[in-house]
Amino acid sequence: MSFFRRMSLKFYGLLALVLLLVAGAAWYAMRPAALTAARATAPTPGTPAPEPASGRADPPAAGKAALTVTTVLVQPAKLALHFSANGGIFPWQEVGVGAEVQGLRVNDVRVDVGQSVQRGQVLATFAAEGVVADVAVARAALAEAQANATEALSNGDRARSLQNSGALSNQQIQQMLTLEQAARARVESAKAALDAQLVRLKHTQVLAPDSGIIVQRNVAVGAVAGPGDLFRLIRQGRLEWRAEVTSTELARVQPGTEVQVLAPGGAVARGRVRMIGPTVDAQTRAGLVYVDLLGMAADEKLALGAAFRPGMFAKGDFVFGNSSALTVPQQAVVVRDGFSYCFVLGADGRVAQRKISVGRRSSAQDGGVVEVLGGLEPGAQVVASGAGFLNDGDVVKVVRTAPAAAAPAAQ
């Protein structure tokens, strides 16, 4: 064995001995602390030994409130009997205004789109110089015909006076009487021609056939009038809602039924059924119901405005009175997995989740309540605000009790 090999073995042997001595010293230093801990955990004489753990957790302390909520009592209220439908806003009547004379140049246009006009108001005028000349010619022709008629009448009177004298033959007398009748006819024809030219002169001004609002203008200064509408206007500015009502609900609607129509911008207008369409669409199985939109007065028609414009899509409710029903606020109803629930407050401050059946709903303007068909009893105290954050069995803190669901105003 070489010198270096013997030196390595001695080194490793000494290292192992040192490690054993260090480990023994550490064990000896820790032994008194272990004995002290064993004496502290040992049962004293006369004290029963602790029972072995059963694996069950200790019962939790009373739960803290999960949420601060308000509650409301379930009570009967009045709800409107109604059904909803969709439809469009249309003019009551849209009138086209055209030119009565053709080939005349437009001299002036006095109205524009969106402007209100009155019955008989001048909308546009045409250059009338040519028509004025034609009127003058017709007047001259009438004067000539009247002069010729005067002479013919005199000859006719003379022929009748000499009829039995034999001074004139029967043929001459007949000719004079015929010329008299022809002269009278030419006078009537000249009067008719003059009247026609006066009518043309009158039609060089385009007048509004009724009061309303201009919605289309198809004429400009300098253009030559041709066939077609120069203007289109909504008569009296009146609008109507044409509701598409299913054949199932159509039988419930009668002329005079009250309607509430909601515009896309949120404005609400009163309406009254004017007419029910005589047919039902074979594809959609829906019929048209024509509803006059009313203004503030009982018999005032709603005029065209910013909230309601032709072409808008609107939703409406047909109202048939009201009936009593159990109601809760809409915020108290929680929809989960396609079902509706309410949380009923118990005496211990815990809430119980109740599955309910819902019916009619009122709008926010009418109280914002939901009809409860089943699942709750009158007088039950349900969570009004914060229900969406609760689970069955949660403990809540009630800060105040909200007033019972208010009844919507009777329609």
PyMOL commands that set and color helices and strands:
alter all, ss='L'
color gray80, all
select helices_A, chain A and resi 3-41+129-161+170-202+247-250+330-332+364-366+387-389
alter helices_A, ss='H'
color red, helices_A
select strands_A, chain A and resi 67-73+75-91+94-98+106-109+116-117+122-126+205-207+212-217+229-235+239-246+258-262+268-280+286-293+313-329+334-336+339-345+351-361+369-374+381-385+396-401
alter strands_A, ss='S'
color yellow, strands_A
deselect
rebuild
show_as cartoon
